[in-house]
């Protein structure tokens, strides 16, 4: 990840950290509930795009976020952060928790989002679904199809973990957010939804709801990948994402569900 450089931007009363690399069309990334983690997919995407990976307020080393009370507010903050970086329009990618944030941003500011990629989005979850595990070991088990293949990560700071879990618990909302879902049919932005076939956190079949609710939606399943697709199957993930972002309406894979094999 050596090509990524750290920056900070002031937006909506927050000092927001971001990591940036690459040149080309802008791609803004909003991370999942575990915070900003650069993956091999970020490196590959930065070969074709200007990747801006934000660390949302209340995550990582940022101060506790007691201001944001609802997901649309967080989406507005991230839209303001992108604007402060001079991004009037951009491609947008959201992972898991960040997928719901990205959807709210696209719903509220559709004229700014050129295309939207949702990696293992958490906007629609099964009824009674448990929140992300609090135990780091259990989290690794549900994030990856093959946890043993992932490089060891330093143990998380308990204070950071507690701060993030409190924020996520406040913002993640119900398993079906009717306020959001009633607005999805109005989205004209090209959207790609990607799930791993071995996602243990959110059942991959949740992807079908997005296709039913969003007019211009493609659904792709990446074979043998868990929840963290960009970390486990970076080449397959980036191949389909970059093709989608390059082509938009001329995306080569059909609108019927497709499984990307090795």
C-alpha positions as protocol buffer text, in pm:
chain_id: "A"
residue {
  index: 1
  type: UNK
  ca { x: 0 y: 0 z: 0 }
}
residue {
  index: 2
  type: UNK
  ca { x: 306 y: 226 z: -27 }
}
residue {
  index: 3
  type: UNK
  ca { x: 161 y: 433 z: -313 }
}
residue {
  index: 4
  type: UNK
  ca { x: -124 y: 559 z: -97 }
}
residue {
  index: 5
  type: UNK
  ca { x: -70 y: 895 z: 71 }
}
residue {
  index: 6
  type: UNK
  ca { x: -254 y: 1024 z: 373 }
}
residue {
  index: 7
  type: UNK
  ca { x: -455 y: 1343 z: 372 }
}
residue {
  index: 8
  type: UNK
  ca { x: -712 y: 1528 z: 584 }
}
residue {
  index: 9
  type: UNK
  ca { x: -1010 y: 1740 z: 489 }
}
residue {
  index: 10
  type: UNK
  ca { x: -1238 y: 1957 z: 704 }
}
residue {
  index: 11
  type: UNK
  ca { x: -1606 y: 1894 z: 631 }
}
residue {
  index: 12
  type: UNK
  ca { x: -1930 y: 1931 z: 824 }
}
residue {
  index: 13
  type: UNK
  ca { x: -1742 y: 2004 z: 1147 }
}
residue {
  index: 14
  type: UNK
  ca { x: -1520 y: 1697 z: 1122 }
}
residue {
  index: 15
  type: UNK
  ca { x: -1152 y: 1650 z: 1038 }
}
residue {
  index: 16
  type: UNK
  ca { x: -1172 y: 1353 z: 803 }
}
residue {
  index: 17
  type: UNK
  ca { x: -876 y: 1135 z: 714 }
}
residue {
  index: 18
  type: UNK
  ca { x: -841 y: 980 z: 371 }
}
residue {
  index: 19
  type: UNK
  ca { x: -593 y: 773 z: 174 }
}
residue {
  index: 20
  type: UNK
  ca { x: -537 y: 856 z: -192 }
}
residue {
  index: 21
  type: UNK
  ca { x: -351 y: 700 z: -484 }
}
residue {
  index: 22
  type: UNK
  ca { x: -367 y: 680 z: -860 }
}
residue {
  index: 23
  type: UNK
  ca { x: -475 y: 895 z: -1150 }
}
residue {
  index: 24
  type: UNK
  ca { x: -774 y: 888 z: -1378 }
}
residue {
  index: 25
  type: UNK
  ca { x: -1148 y: 901 z: -1304 }
}
residue {
  index: 26
  type: UNK
  ca { x: -1222 y: 957 z: -937 }
}
residue {
  index: 27
  type: UNK
  ca { x: -1341 y: 664 z: -725 }
}
residue {
  index: 28
  type: UNK
  ca { x: -1453 y: 744 z: -369 }
}
residue {
  index: 29
  type: UNK
  ca { x: -1461 y: 448 z: -129 }
}
residue {
  index: 30
  type: UNK
  ca { x: -1663 y: 427 z: 194 }
}
residue {
  index: 31
  type: UNK
  ca { x: -1546 y: 147 z: 424 }
}
residue {
  index: 32
  type: UNK
  ca { x: -1729 y: -109 z: 632 }
}
residue {
  index: 33
  type: UNK
  ca { x: -1804 y: -127 z: 1004 }
}
residue {
  index: 34
  type: UNK
  ca { x: -1447 y: -230 z: 1089 }
}
residue {
  index: 35
  type: UNK
  ca { x: -1305 y: 100 z: 962 }
}
residue {
  index: 36
  type: UNK
  ca { x: -1067 y: 189 z: 681 }
}
residue {
  index: 37
  type: UNK
  ca { x: -847 y: -101 z: 573 }
}
residue {
  index: 38
  type: UNK
  ca { x: -661 y: -81 z: 246 }
}
residue {
  index: 39
  type: UNK
  ca { x: -678 y: -412 z: 62 }
}
residue {
  index: 40
  type: UNK
  ca { x: -504 y: -551 z: -248 }
}
residue {
  index: 41
  type: UNK
  ca { x: -810 y: -437 z: -443 }
}
residue {
  index: 42
  type: UNK
  ca { x: -732 y: -74 z: -359 }
}
residue {
  index: 43
  type: UNK
  ca { x: -384 y: -113 z: -507 }
}
residue {
  index: 44
  type: UNK
  ca { x: -522 y: -265 z: -827 }
}
residue {
  index: 45
  type: UNK
  ca { x: -796 y: -4 z: -863 }
}
residue {
  index: 46
  type: UNK
  ca { x: -540 y: 275 z: -816 }
}
residue {
  index: 47
  type: UNK
  ca { x: -373 y: 162 z: -1139 }
}
residue {
  index: 48
  type: UNK
  ca { x: -680 y: 281 z: -1330 }
}
residue {
  index: 49
  type: UNK
  ca { x: -854 y: 533 z: -1105 }
}
residue {
  index: 50
  type: UNK
  ca { x: -785 y: 813 z: -862 }
}
residue {
  index: 51
  type: UNK
  ca { x: -889 y: 625 z: -548 }
}
residue {
  index: 52
  type: UNK
  ca { x: -993 y: 828 z: -243 }
}
residue {
  index: 53
  type: UNK
  ca { x: -1064 y: 599 z: 53 }
}
residue {
  index: 54
  type: UNK
  ca { x: -1221 y: 799 z: 335 }
}
residue {
  index: 55
  type: UNK
  ca { x: -1209 y: 715 z: 703 }
}
residue {
  index: 56
  type: UNK
  ca { x: -1556 y: 817 z: 813 }
}
residue {
  index: 57
  type: UNK
  ca { x: -1595 y: 1032 z: 1129 }
}
residue {
  index: 58
  type: UNK
  ca { x: -1588 y: 821 z: 1443 }
}
residue {
  index: 59
  type: UNK
  ca { x: -1370 y: 545 z: 1298 }
}
residue {
  index: 60
  type: UNK
  ca { x: -1001 y: 475 z: 1341 }
}
residue {
  index: 61
  type: UNK
  ca { x: -797 y: 746 z: 1512 }
}
residue {
  index: 62
  type: UNK
  ca { x: -1068 y: 1011 z: 1473 }
}
residue {
  index: 63
  type: UNK
  ca { x: -1254 y: 1143 z: 1777 }
}
residue {
  index: 64
  type: UNK
  ca { x: -1572 y: 976 z: 1895 }
}
residue {
  index: 65
  type: UNK
  ca { x: -1858 y: 1081 z: 1670 }
}
residue {
  index: 66
  type: UNK
  ca { x: -2151 y: 1184 z: 1890 }
}
residue {
  index: 67
  type: UNK
  ca { x: -2289 y: 1429 z: 1633 }
}
residue {
  index: 68
  type: UNK
  ca { x: -2412 y: 1195 z: 1360 }
}
residue {
  index: 69
  type: UNK
  ca { x: -2744 y: 1040 z: 1460 }
}
residue {
  index: 70
  type: UNK
  ca { x: -2865 y: 880 z: 1136 }
}
residue {
  index: 71
  type: UNK
  ca { x: -2721 y: 728 z: 819 }
}
residue {
  index: 72
  type: UNK
  ca { x: -2843 y: 1009 z: 586 }
}
residue {
  index: 73
  type: UNK
  ca { x: -2643 y: 1253 z: 798 }
}
residue {
  index: 74
  type: UNK
  ca { x: -2327 y: 1045 z: 757 }
}
residue {
  index: 75
  type: UNK
  ca { x: -2389 y: 1028 z: 382 }
}
residue {
  index: 76
  type: UNK
  ca { x: -2423 y: 1406 z: 367 }
}
residue {
  index: 77
  type: UNK
  ca { x: -2098 y: 1449 z: 558 }
}
residue {
  index: 78
  type: UNK
  ca { x: -1913 y: 1224 z: 314 }
}
residue {
  index: 79
  type: UNK
  ca { x: -2061 y: 1410 z: 20 }
}
residue {
  index: 80
  type: UNK
  ca { x: -1935 y: 1734 z: 173 }
}
residue {
  index: 81
  type: UNK
  ca { x: -1589 y: 1581 z: 221 }
}
residue {
  index: 82
  type: UNK
  ca { x: -1574 y: 1482 z: -145 }
}
residue {
  index: 83
  type: UNK
  ca { x: -1682 y: 1832 z: -244 }
}
residue {
  index: 84
  type: UNK
  ca { x: -1404 y: 1984 z: -32 }
}
residue {
  index: 85
  type: UNK
  ca { x: -1157 y: 1775 z: -236 }
}
residue {
  index: 86
  type: UNK
  ca { x: -1296 y: 1931 z: -554 }
}
residue {
  index: 87
  type: UNK
  ca { x: -1501 y: 1627 z: -654 }
}
residue {
  index: 88
  type: UNK
  ca { x: -1823 y: 1761 z: -804 }
}
residue {
  index: 89
  type: UNK
  ca { x: -1897 y: 1421 z: -960 }
}
residue {
  index: 90
  type: UNK
  ca { x: -1734 y: 1085 z: -894 }
}
residue {
  index: 91
  type: UNK
  ca { x: -1768 y: 710 z: -901 }
}
residue {
  index: 92
  type: UNK
  ca { x: -1866 y: 576 z: -561 }
}
residue {
  index: 93
  type: UNK
  ca { x: -1796 y: 242 z: -392 }
}
residue {
  index: 94
  type: UNK
  ca { x: -1934 y: 133 z: -56 }
}
residue {
  index: 95
  type: UNK
  ca { x: -1840 y: -179 z: 139 }
}
residue {
  index: 96
  type: UNK
  ca { x: -2085 y: -346 z: 381 }
}
residue {
  index: 97
  type: UNK
  ca { x: -2188 y: -70 z: 629 }
}
residue {
  index: 98
  type: UNK
  ca { x: -2040 y: 180 z: 382 }
}
residue {
  index: 99
  type: UNK
  ca { x: -2266 y: 35 z: 115 }
}
residue {
  index: 100
  type: UNK
  ca { x: -2571 y: 170 z: 295 }
}
residue {
  index: 101
  type: UNK
  ca { x: -2395 y: 505 z: 341 }
}
residue {
  index: 102
  type: UNK
  ca { x: -2318 y: 510 z: -30 }
}
residue {
  index: 103
  type: UNK
  ca { x: -2678 y: 431 z: -122 }
}
residue {
  index: 104
  type: UNK
  ca { x: -2802 y: 721 z: 90 }
}
residue {
  index: 105
  type: UNK
  ca { x: -2549 y: 951 z: -77 }
}
residue {
  index: 106
  type: UNK
  ca { x: -2664 y: 838 z: -423 }
}
residue {
  index: 107
  type: UNK
  ca { x: -3030 y: 885 z: -327 }
}
residue {
  index: 108
  type: UNK
  ca { x: -2977 y: 1233 z: -183 }
}
residue {
  index: 109
  type: UNK
  ca { x: -2721 y: 1359 z: -440 }
}
residue {
  index: 110
  type: UNK
  ca { x: -2778 y: 1149 z: -755 }
}
residue {
  index: 111
  type: UNK
  ca { x: -2642 y: 1419 z: -986 }
}
residue {
  index: 112
  type: UNK
  ca { x: -2297 y: 1376 z: -828 }
}
residue {
  index: 113
  type: UNK
  ca { x: -2265 y: 997 z: -850 }
}
residue {
  index: 114
  type: UNK
  ca { x: -2156 y: 874 z: -1193 }
}
residue {
  index: 115
  type: UNK
  ca { x: -2177 y: 505 z: -1099 }
}
residue {
  index: 116
  type: UNK
  ca { x: -2213 y: 310 z: -776 }
}
residue {
  index: 117
  type: UNK
  ca { x: -2045 y: -15 z: -668 }
}
residue {
  index: 118
  type: UNK
  ca { x: -2180 y: -196 z: -361 }
}
residue {
  index: 119
  type: UNK
  ca { x: -1944 y: -460 z: -219 }
}
residue {
  index: 120
  type: UNK
  ca { x: -2128 y: -697 z: 18 }
}
residue {
  index: 121
  type: UNK
  ca { x: -2373 y: -418 z: 106 }
}
residue {
  index: 122
  type: UNK
  ca { x: -2541 y: -419 z: 447 }
}
residue {
  index: 123
  type: UNK
  ca { x: -2841 y: -203 z: 353 }
}
residue {
  index: 124
  type: UNK
  ca { x: -3067 y: -511 z: 338 }
}
residue {
  index: 125
  type: UNK
  ca { x: -3017 y: -784 z: 595 }
}
residue {
  index: 126
  type: UNK
  ca { x: -3216 y: -1090 z: 703 }
}
residue {
  index: 127
  type: UNK
  ca { x: -3464 y: -1029 z: 981 }
}
residue {
  index: 128
  type: UNK
  ca { x: -3300 y: -1097 z: 1316 }
}
residue {
  index: 129
  type: UNK
  ca { x: -2947 y: -1080 z: 1173 }
}
residue {
  index: 130
  type: UNK
  ca { x: -2686 y: -1030 z: 1442 }
}
residue {
  index: 131
  type: UNK
  ca { x: -2457 y: -725 z: 1442 }
}
residue {
  index: 132
  type: UNK
  ca { x: -2093 y: -775 z: 1346 }
}
residue {
  index: 133
  type: UNK
  ca { x: -1908 y: -986 z: 1609 }
}
residue {
  index: 134
  type: UNK
  ca { x: -1726 y: -792 z: 1880 }
}
residue {
  index: 135
  type: UNK
  ca { x: -1453 y: -1055 z: 1912 }
}
residue {
  index: 136
  type: UNK
  ca { x: -1165 y: -992 z: 1665 }
}
residue {
  index: 137
  type: UNK
  ca { x: -1114 y: -1366 z: 1615 }
}
residue {
  index: 138
  type: UNK
  ca { x: -1481 y: -1423 z: 1539 }
}
residue {
  index: 139
  type: UNK
  ca { x: -1488 y: -1121 z: 1308 }
}
residue {
  index: 140
  type: UNK
  ca { x: -1203 y: -1265 z: 1101 }
}
residue {
  index: 141
  type: UNK
  ca { x: -1391 y: -1595 z: 1079 }
}
residue {
  index: 142
  type: UNK
  ca { x: -1703 y: -1433 z: 932 }
}
residue {
  index: 143
  type: UNK
  ca { x: -1522 y: -1182 z: 710 }
}
residue {
  index: 144
  type: UNK
  ca { x: -1327 y: -1435 z: 506 }
}
residue {
  index: 145
  type: UNK
  ca { x: -1404 y: -1763 z: 336 }
}
residue {
  index: 146
  type: UNK
  ca { x: -1046 y: -1871 z: 418 }
}
residue {
  index: 147
  type: UNK
  ca { x: -935 y: -1684 z: 732 }
}
residue {
  index: 148
  type: UNK
  ca { x: -616 y: -1889 z: 751 }
}
residue {
  index: 149
  type: UNK
  ca { x: -493 y: -1738 z: 423 }
}
residue {
  index: 150
  type: UNK
  ca { x: -508 y: -1379 z: 549 }
}
residue {
  index: 151
  type: UNK
  ca { x: -191 y: -1216 z: 681 }
}
residue {
  index: 152
  type: UNK
  ca { x: -196 y: -1169 z: 1058 }
}
residue {
  index: 153
  type: UNK
  ca { x: -326 y: -829 z: 1160 }
}
residue {
  index: 154
  type: UNK
  ca { x: -221 y: -637 z: 1471 }
}
residue {
  index: 155
  type: UNK
  ca { x: -472 y: -667 z: 1755 }
}
residue {
  index: 156
  type: UNK
  ca { x: -727 y: -385 z: 1744 }
}
residue {
  index: 157
  type: UNK
  ca { x: -726 y: -114 z: 2007 }
}
residue {
  index: 158
  type: UNK
  ca { x: -1016 y: -200 z: 2244 }
}
residue {
  index: 159
  type: UNK
  ca { x: -1108 y: 169 z: 2280 }
}
residue {
  index: 160
  type: UNK
  ca { x: -1126 y: 216 z: 1901 }
}
residue {
  index: 161
  type: UNK
  ca { x: -1327 y: -103 z: 1865 }
}
residue {
  index: 162
  type: UNK
  ca { x: -1576 y: 5 z: 2131 }
}
residue {
  index: 163
  type: UNK
  ca { x: -1609 y: 353 z: 1979 }
}
residue {
  index: 164
  type: UNK
  ca { x: -1677 y: 212 z: 1632 }
}
residue {
  index: 165
  type: UNK
  ca { x: -1924 y: -48 z: 1754 }
}
residue {
  index: 166
  type: UNK
  ca { x: -2122 y: 217 z: 1940 }
}
residue {
  index: 167
  type: UNK
  ca { x: -2143 y: 433 z: 1627 }
}
residue {
  index: 168
  type: UNK
  ca { x: -2234 y: 144 z: 1398 }
}
residue {
  index: 169
  type: UNK
  ca { x: -2500 y: 28 z: 1642 }
}
residue {
  index: 170
  type: UNK
  ca { x: -2657 y: 373 z: 1632 }
}
residue {
  index: 171
  type: UNK
  ca { x: -2645 y: 417 z: 1254 }
}
residue {
  index: 172
  type: UNK
  ca { x: -2692 y: 75 z: 1094 }
}
residue {
  index: 173
  type: UNK
  ca { x: -3071 y: 94 z: 1127 }
}
residue {
  index: 174
  type: UNK
  ca { x: -3330 y: -182 z: 1076 }
}
residue {
  index: 175
  type: UNK
  ca { x: -3274 y: -488 z: 861 }
}
residue {
  index: 176
  type: UNK
  ca { x: -3508 y: -336 z: 602 }
}
residue {
  index: 177
  type: UNK
  ca { x: -3495 y: 44 z: 590 }
}
residue {
  index: 178
  type: UNK
  ca { x: -3828 y: 137 z: 431 }
}
residue {
  index: 179
  type: UNK
  ca { x: -3738 y: 505 z: 407 }
}
residue {
  index: 180
  type: UNK
  ca { x: -3436 y: 416 z: 195 }
}
residue {
  index: 181
  type: UNK
  ca { x: -3599 y: 138 z: -4 }
}
residue {
  index: 182
  type: UNK
  ca { x: -3894 y: 351 z: -117 }
}
residue {
  index: 183
  type: UNK
  ca { x: -3647 y: 588 z: -284 }
}
residue {
  index: 184
  type: UNK
  ca { x: -3435 y: 325 z: -462 }
}
residue {
  index: 185
  type: UNK
  ca { x: -3677 y: 293 z: -753 }
}
residue {
  index: 186
  type: UNK
  ca { x: -3599 y: 656 z: -845 }
}
residue {
  index: 187
  type: UNK
  ca { x: -3226 y: 591 z: -882 }
}
residue {
  index: 188
  type: UNK
  ca { x: -3105 y: 618 z: -1240 }
}
residue {
  index: 189
  type: UNK
  ca { x: -2737 y: 581 z: -1147 }
}
residue {
  index: 190
  type: UNK
  ca { x: -2575 y: 263 z: -1289 }
}
residue {
  index: 191
  type: UNK
  ca { x: -2526 y: 28 z: -994 }
}
residue {
  index: 192
  type: UNK
  ca { x: -2319 y: -287 z: -951 }
}
residue {
  index: 193
  type: UNK
  ca { x: -2387 y: -512 z: -651 }
}
residue {
  index: 194
  type: UNK
  ca { x: -2117 y: -770 z: -573 }
}
residue {
  index: 195
  type: UNK
  ca { x: -2142 y: -1053 z: -320 }
}
residue {
  index: 196
  type: UNK
  ca { x: -1908 y: -1340 z: -243 }
}
residue {
  index: 197
  type: UNK
  ca { x: -2065 y: -1684 z: -273 }
}
residue {
  index: 198
  type: UNK
  ca { x: -1928 y: -1774 z: 73 }
}
residue {
  index: 199
  type: UNK
  ca { x: -2027 y: -1458 z: 260 }
}
residue {
  index: 200
  type: UNK
  ca { x: -2087 y: -1561 z: 624 }
}
residue {
  index: 201
  type: UNK
  ca { x: -2192 y: -1214 z: 741 }
}
residue {
  index: 202
  type: UNK
  ca { x: -2468 y: -1127 z: 493 }
}
residue {
  index: 203
  type: UNK
  ca { x: -2629 y: -1407 z: 288 }
}
residue {
  index: 204
  type: UNK
  ca { x: -2544 y: -1353 z: -79 }
}
residue {
  index: 205
  type: UNK
  ca { x: -2908 y: -1405 z: -176 }
}
residue {
  index: 206
  type: UNK
  ca { x: -2977 y: -1060 z: -27 }
}
residue {
  index: 207
  type: UNK
  ca { x: -2839 y: -933 z: -356 }
}
residue {
  index: 208
  type: UNK
  ca { x: -3163 y: -1021 z: -532 }
}
residue {
  index: 209
  type: UNK
  ca { x: -3351 y: -755 z: -332 }
}
residue {
  index: 210
  type: UNK
  ca { x: -3133 y: -483 z: -483 }
}
residue {
  index: 211
  type: UNK
  ca { x: -3213 y: -602 z: -835 }
}
residue {
  index: 212
  type: UNK
  ca { x: -3584 y: -598 z: -753 }
}
residue {
  index: 213
  type: UNK
  ca { x: -3573 y: -249 z: -603 }
}
residue {
  index: 214
  type: UNK
  ca { x: -3326 y: -64 z: -831 }
}
residue {
  index: 215
  type: UNK
  ca { x: -3398 y: -19 z: -1204 }
}
residue {
  index: 216
  type: UNK
  ca { x: -3040 y: 2 z: -1333 }
}
residue {
  index: 217
  type: UNK
  ca { x: -2876 y: -268 z: -1120 }
}
residue {
  index: 218
  type: UNK
  ca { x: -2633 y: -546 z: -1207 }
}
residue {
  index: 219
  type: UNK
  ca { x: -2576 y: -832 z: -963 }
}
residue {
  index: 220
  type: UNK
  ca { x: -2252 y: -1030 z: -961 }
}
residue {
  index: 221
  type: UNK
  ca { x: -2140 y: -1316 z: -736 }
}
residue {
  index: 222
  type: UNK
  ca { x: -1768 y: -1380 z: -693 }
}
residue {
  index: 223
  type: UNK
  ca { x: -1706 y: -1750 z: -651 }
}
residue {
  index: 224
  type: UNK
  ca { x: -1539 y: -1874 z: -332 }
}
residue {
  index: 225
  type: UNK
  ca { x: -1513 y: -1528 z: -175 }
}
residue {
  index: 226
  type: UNK
  ca { x: -1636 y: -1427 z: 168 }
}
residue {
  index: 227
  type: UNK
  ca { x: -1764 y: -1089 z: 289 }
}
residue {
  index: 228
  type: UNK
  ca { x: -1432 y: -909 z: 225 }
}
residue {
  index: 229
  type: UNK
  ca { x: -1422 y: -975 z: -150 }
}
residue {
  index: 230
  type: UNK
  ca { x: -1157 y: -714 z: -228 }
}
residue {
  index: 231
  type: UNK
  ca { x: -918 y: -877 z: 17 }
}
residue {
  index: 232
  type: UNK
  ca { x: -982 y: -1241 z: -79 }
}
residue {
  index: 233
  type: UNK
  ca { x: -1038 y: -1224 z: -454 }
}
residue {
  index: 234
  type: UNK
  ca { x: -887 y: -887 z: -550 }
}
residue {
  index: 235
  type: UNK
  ca { x: -815 y: -968 z: -915 }
}
residue {
  index: 236
  type: UNK
  ca { x: -1163 y: -1102 z: -986 }
}
residue {
  index: 237
  type: UNK
  ca { x: -1326 y: -818 z: -793 }
}
residue {
  index: 238
  type: UNK
  ca { x: -1127 y: -542 z: -962 }
}
residue {
  index: 239
  type: UNK
  ca { x: -1172 y: -691 z: -1308 }
}
residue {
  index: 240
  type: UNK
  ca { x: -1550 y: -670 z: -1286 }
}
residue {
  index: 241
  type: UNK
  ca { x: -1556 y: -337 z: -1099 }
}
residue {
  index: 242
  type: UNK
  ca { x: -1317 y: -161 z: -1338 }
}
residue {
  index: 243
  type: UNK
  ca { x: -1503 y: -294 z: -1641 }
}
residue {
  index: 244
  type: UNK
  ca { x: -1830 y: -169 z: -1496 }
}
residue {
  index: 245
  type: UNK
  ca { x: -1688 y: 174 z: -1412 }
}
residue {
  index: 246
  type: UNK
  ca { x: -1532 y: 204 z: -1758 }
}
residue {
  index: 247
  type: UNK
  ca { x: -1842 y: 103 z: -1951 }
}
residue {
  index: 248
  type: UNK
  ca { x: -2142 y: 186 z: -1734 }
}
residue {
  index: 249
  type: UNK
  ca { x: -2437 y: 116 z: -1968 }
}
residue {
  index: 250
  type: UNK
  ca { x: -2220 y: -95 z: -2200 }
}
residue {
  index: 251
  type: UNK
  ca { x: -2112 y: -323 z: -1914 }
}
residue {
  index: 252
  type: UNK
  ca { x: -2029 y: -656 z: -2076 }
}
residue {
  index: 253
  type: UNK
  ca { x: -2192 y: -889 z: -1824 }
}
residue {
  index: 254
  type: UNK
  ca { x: -2564 y: -938 z: -1867 }
}
residue {
  index: 255
  type: UNK
  ca { x: -2820 y: -810 z: -1618 }
}
residue {
  index: 256
  type: UNK
  ca { x: -2899 y: -1165 z: -1515 }
}
residue {
  index: 257
  type: UNK
  ca { x: -2704 y: -1285 z: -1214 }
}
residue {
  index: 258
  type: UNK
  ca { x: -2355 y: -1399 z: -1299 }
}
residue {
  index: 259
  type: UNK
  ca { x: -2098 y: -1592 z: -1098 }
}
residue {
  index: 260
  type: UNK
  ca { x: -1734 y: -1495 z: -1152 }
}
residue {
  index: 261
  type: UNK
  ca { x: -1524 y: -1810 z: -1127 }
}
residue {
  index: 262
  type: UNK
  ca { x: -1147 y: -1827 z: -1080 }
}
